Amino acid sequence: MIRRHVVVNGLVQGVGYRYLARKHAVRLAVTGWVRNLPDGSVEAEVQGADAAVHEMLRRLEAGPPGARVTGLVVTELDPRDDEGFRIIR
């Protein structure tokens, strides 16, 4: 079990990014959350099996149609008790 904090930069707000992230998280069985930041980036924490988290990071880097991801800043975190994947507003 691993957990990662992610900041996604680029054109990632107003394009359905958070909703697609939640859809991917459910399919990959990862937990955590995603939210928009005031600077136009998106922040998330993702936790799950090593392979699932790495796949989620790959999908976050791709983003939805209409997004232009310019980069991810990924930080390792300690796993913690977590259930589901939610969008924080």
HUDAUR-V820891 format. One record per pair of residues at least 24 apart in sequence whose ideal C-beta (glycine too) atoms are under 10 Angstrom apart, sorted by the first residue. I is the first residue (numbers start at 1). GAP is how many residues later the second one is. Records with the same first field share a line. If there is no record, write none. Layout:
I = GAP / GAP
This chain:
1 = 30 / 46 / 47 / 48 / 49 / 51 / 52 / 77 / 78 / 79 / 81
2 = 28 / 44 / 45 / 46 / 47 / 48 / 49 / 50 / 51 / 52 / 74 / 75 / 76 / 77
3 = 27 / 28 / 29 / 42 / 43 / 44 / 45 / 50 / 72 / 73 / 74 / 75 / 76 / 77 / 79
4 = 26 / 28 / 40 / 41 / 42 / 43 / 44 / 49 / 50 / 52 / 53 / 56 / 68 / 70 / 71 / 72 / 73
5 = 27 / 38 / 39 / 40 / 41 / 68 / 69 / 70 / 71 / 72
6 = 26 / 28 / 35 / 36 / 37 / 38 / 39 / 40 / 47 / 50 / 51 / 54 / 55 / 66 / 67 / 68 / 69
7 = 30 / 32 / 34 / 35 / 36 / 37 / 64 / 65 / 66 / 67 / 68
8 = 26 / 29 / 33 / 34 / 35 / 36 / 49 / 52 / 53 / 55 / 59 / 61 / 62 / 63 / 64 / 65 / 66
9 = 28 / 30 / 31 / 32 / 33 / 59 / 60 / 61 / 62 / 63 / 64
10 = 30 / 31 / 32 / 51 / 53 / 57 / 58 / 59 / 60 / 61 / 62
11 = 29 / 52 / 55 / 56 / 57 / 58 / 59
12 = 24 / 25 / 28 / 29 / 30 / 48 / 51 / 52 / 54 / 55 / 56 / 57 / 58
13 = 24 / 26 / 27 / 28 / 29 / 54
14 = 26 / 52 / 53
15 = 27 / 48 / 49 / 50 / 51 / 52 / 53
16 = 47 / 48 / 49 / 50 / 51
17 = 25 / 27 / 43 / 46 / 47 / 49 / 50 / 52
18 = 24 / 26 / 46 / 68 / 69 / 70 / 71
19 = 45 / 68
20 = 39 / 40 / 42 / 43 / 44 / 45 / 47
21 = 25 / 35 / 38 / 39 / 42 / 43 / 64 / 66
22 = 62 / 63 / 64 / 65
23 = 36 / 41 / 62
24 = 28 / 31 / 32 / 34 / 35 / 36 / 38 / 40 / 61
25 = 27 / 31 / 34 / 35 / 59 / 60 / 61 / 62
26 = 58 / 59
27 = 25 / 28 / 29 / 32
28 = 24 / 25 / 26 / 27 / 28 / 31 / 57
29 = 27 / 56
30 = 25 / 26 / 27 / 52 / 54 / 55
31 = 48 / 49 / 50 / 51 / 52 / 53 / 54 / 55
32 = 24 / 45 / 50 / 52 / 53 / 54
33 = 49 / 51 / 52 / 53 / 54 / 55
34 = 26 / 51 / 52 / 53 / 54
35 = 51 / 52 / 53 / 54
36 = 51 / 52 / 53
41 = 29 / 30 / 31 / 32
42 = 25 / 27 / 30
43 = 30 / 45
44 = 28 / 30 / 41 / 43 / 44
45 = 30 / 32 / 35 / 37 / 40 / 43
46 = 28 / 31 / 36 / 39
47 = 30 / 31 / 32 / 33 / 34 / 35 / 38
48 = 31 / 34 / 37
56 = 29
